[in-house]
Amino acid sequence: MTRLDNNQSWTSDSYDTHARFVSRLAGEVVEWLDIKPGEKLLDLACGDGDLTVELAKAGADVIGIDSSSELLAAARQKGVDARLMDGQAIDFENQFDAVFSNAALHWMLDQDSVLNGVHKALKPQGRFVAEFGGHGNVAAIVTAMRAVAIHRGGDVSLANPWFFPSPPVYRQMLEEHGFTVKRIGLFPRPTALATGMAQWLKLFRQPFFEQFGDQMDDALSEVEELLRPALCDARSAWTADYVRLRFEAVKS
Ligand code: BEZ
């Protein structure tokens, strides 16, 4: 079991079963990265290495970093040069042609440290290309959890521990940290949850539900029922209301 700084945890098995879509849906941001053969690439928060392997197949010489030992072990089994390093404490200097990240930056609340570390790790004119949750991401899911926390006298702040910036906000942050933004955009990307909403909630927002102790399952059902009209279709297929922020920036 991996426990992240913000008390969220998962195993590589549960991630594989309930969140495999994360790497499968990364095609467009990989296109934005536009890998040239032999380029030195840092995969920031590489997770279990599924996508890192694809970056290497495209010709990059890739190092992956992640703060989860368990996910790193899974990445190493796939042949990835995977190293234990927090994205908020990157320790490379002037080494990479590009830094890439998919579906991870929204977990890193200390963005000043992330952007300083990425800037330092890149060679001059190096690219920073990433996609993560943007403004409005999982808004219905967060609102349902907030409603249940209020109704049950719980801690509302546990419903939304993430960083989901809008393009103007993140553009300004990139510029303040020495990047020139080539392109940046916000894209709704409703995402099918093959194993359902309850599994997604348990995988990604465990600390929220743990606060209700032996009422945890009731709170979970309540969130699910609030979401059903908006995110579950007549065939009982669930969708998560994902919104992606994608950008390409250059070290200036
Ligand atoms: C996301 O990829 O947008 C995401 C994943 C887990 C929790 C919150 C957001």
Residues whose N, C-alpha, C, O or C-beta is under 5 A from the ligand:
A	BS01	BEZ	A103 G133 N137 F204
